[in-house]
Amino acid sequence: MATGVYMSNLASAMHNADFVLIDGIVFETEYMRVPDDDTSADDVVLEVKSGDTEIMYTCQEMDGAQHLGEGVYRLKSGEQLRFLSSATIH
């Protein structure tokens, strides 16, 4: 897993995020683990749910995500994630 600035930014974005906006759809956070040096590539670090749709992301999928600012990340797959707290949902 990447370290340094990426980890600080990701940890800050994930901290207290109640929701994740994925490609324009709001998902509720079910499980979140900030990747660290003990996280393996196959470990699930994010689980979100919207209605009957559930999505899980592994450490490998999150690794190398491009930080776009304001809690927004673009994954290597092209998906865009924005971490949101309840206060930012209107």
Summary of the structure (lengths in Angstrom):
residues: 90
radius of gyration: 12.1
end to end distance: 34.1
largest distance: 36.4
contacts: 234
relative contact order: 0.24
helix: 19%
strand: 41%
